[in-house]
Amino acid sequence: MDVMTATTVMAAQVCPKAPPGAVGPTNEITSYVLWGVIVLFGLGIIIAIGAIIAGRVFSLPHASKVGVISVVVVFACAIAYLVLPGMLNGILGKGCI
């Protein structure tokens, strides 16, 4: 076995690990961020529905259009929020080199 093959085999066995004691705080921060994103989705829907209603009540067609577009964008982002982590996990795997 030559040096290049031996180096490649050794590099393939390297997996990143969090330092001791870092897993708990990292998981807590991640969970706060995920819940914050869910709250922002809810706020986005509420604001979009408010824009649609305000546009209809005050005869502002542009506000209604923006509200409808906002609902579509929030739903597209929610779908991406559910799909993209699985795609990244499938591409990157466990992160081992």
C-alpha positions, 0 to 999 in steps of 0.5 A: 500500500502506497503513502497516498492510499494509506493517507486516504484511508486514515482521513476517511476514519476522521469524524468531527465530535463536539468537545465534552460538555458542548452537546447540551448547550448546542442542542438547546441553542438549536431548539431555540432557533427552530422554535423561533423560526416556527414562531416567525412562520406564524407571524408571517401568516398572521401579517399576510392575512392582515394585509389581505383583509386590510387590502379588501376593506380599504380597497387597496389591491396592492396590499391584497396582492402582497398579502397573497404573495406573502402567504405563498412565500411563507408556505414555500419557506415552511416546505423548505424548512422541512425538506432541506435538513433531510437533503443536507443530511443525505448529502453530508451524512454524518460529516465524516471525511 
